[in-house]
């Protein structure tokens, strides 16, 4: 946690990215440890957690694409931020940041559902 936090701070990504990086990396590490323990103890997997793992991987990957494809800068002045604005991409109303929120919410839902169903076998 300390190494990741210091690295993100030194890269000057902003405090929101630092906190997000720490939360998501801890959650992913927890899921990885849980899966490895399940494999080491030879516990069976059911179909549902495997399907959810594929879905959550796609959701997280897509969400991070939109997170790092930033179209605004909250640290800049409103005029500078307005210059970076791009056309809306979803239903001609939502921009990249909104899509990031939708996809990350879906990814968190599928992540928790994955952990919930992992021990059903």
BELMO-V142024 format. One line per field, one symbol per residue. psi: psi as a letter, one per 30 degrees, with the letter a starting at -180 (. if undefined). A space follows every 50 residues. Layout:
BEGIN
psi=???
END
This chain:
BEGIN
psi=eeeeeeeeeffhfleeeeeeeeeeeeeeeeeeeeeeeeeeghkkkleeee eeeeeeeeeeeeefefefikgljfflleeeeeefkllkfjggekaeeeee eeeeeeeeeeeeeeeefegf.
END
